[in-house]
Amino acid sequence: MIETNLFFWIVLAAVVGIYLLDLFSELLNLKALDPQLPGEFADVYDAEKYAKSQEYTRVTTRFGIIESGFGLLIFLVFWLLGGFGWLNGLVMSWADVAVLRGLLFFGVLYLASEVITLPFDLYNTFKIEERFGFNKTTPKTFFGDKVKGLVLAVLLGAPLVALLLWLFDAVPNAWLWGWLAVTAFSLLMAYLAPAVILPLFNKFQPLEDGELKREVEAMAAKCKFPLTELSVMDGSKRSSKSNAFFTGFGKNKKIALYDTLIENHSTPELVAVLAHEIGHFKRKHIVQMMALGIVQTGILFFLLGFFVQSDALSAAFGVAPPQIYCSFLFFAMLFKPISKVLSVLMSILSRKNEFEADAYAAEVTGDAKSMVTALKKLSVDNLSNLTPHPFYVFMHYSHPPMLQRIGALRGQ
């Protein structure tokens, strides 16, 4: 039986309130769409392409509202009809060991979530992204990605969850050990992902010898950036959208370029984009964000320690007596408002970092114009919204709007 106590009302207000806040920001963003093309983009957009970018924003926003609304409805129905208590009783009948029960509990929820979101994923990929010319994913690749994700969840996620459940059940100061375990796991994944995980989904080929490779290596040397690998990723396997990223720790730095990025940009533009990525490294943004993430995780686990055996929190979800694996999930629901605030604050910092990386790229290349042109082309290639509402930017954007970035590069 669900107990409508203080925790019940806090969680209900949190999940509904955050949904309504996000909905409000989405509606403001739709209203802010301006049919008048900003003059800055007159050289890269024609009227038809710009209208297409606005329609893409409308379609994806409305679809996102429907998807998130449906997800909220499913969660509320499952919760208020006693679904968590029912599922807990089910896994208790399946296993006697608490850790195994926890793995079954999360496994059922994971699979149920995958089944519920599958129609939305299919529609988004093969209808919306296809309609706007982005989708390159085949059904084989789509379902292959799903299977690989499931296998990785079992091989990597399950052992970590099992360790955390055991720690909170058997070890004093479990929050501290749990924090250390998750931190170590995150650092290990950051190290292994480029070499082990990413190649499971995409092919990485060394960049061929030529002008681009010479210019990039010269830029890396100029910036004293320890580049050990420069590769091209087959991003076109799934989408025509473009991007670039770098990974690695210490003196082992790797840069990957989407093949679509190389196809659509000149060498000076690509060098500017990579100088931007190097700027994140030189300005210590990667270390900064990683450190903040570790601190946030520590706070999360510290607070979790106070609620993991809470009778009242578990009763609010219809579970009695408390079960550690259930409390993990219930605390995440309770933590949602704080998590949302932290997410907004991290996005503010991220936008500041993007401005700094742009400035670094303009300074080190001595060619702000190429960075501006690259940003314009990226906005066209990805049908970016050129006129987002300020509140939507505040709530969701990890990068500043394109017009603001270009204005900063032009010293405006």
Secondary structure, DSSP 8 states (H G I E B T S, - for coil): ----SHHHHHHHHHHHHHHHHHHHHHHHHHHT--SS--GGGTTT--HHHHHHHHHHHHHHHHHHHHHHHHHHHHHHHHHHTTHHHHHHHHHHHH-SSHHHHHHHHHHHHHHHHHHHHHHHHHHIIIIIHHHTT-B---HHHHHHHHHHHHHHIIIIIHHHHHHHHHHHHH-TTHHHHHHHHHHHHHHHHHHHIIIIIHHHHS-EEE--SSHHHHHHHHHHHHTT--EEEEEEE-GGGTBS---EEEE-STT-EEEEEEHHHHHHS-HHHHHHHHHHHHHHHHTTHHHHHHHHHHHHHHHHHHHHHHHTT-HHHHHTTT-SS--HHHHHHHHHHHTHHHHHHHHHHHHHHHHHHHHHHHHHHHHHHT-HHHHHHHHHHHHHHTT--SS--HHHHHHH-SS--HHHHHHHHTT-
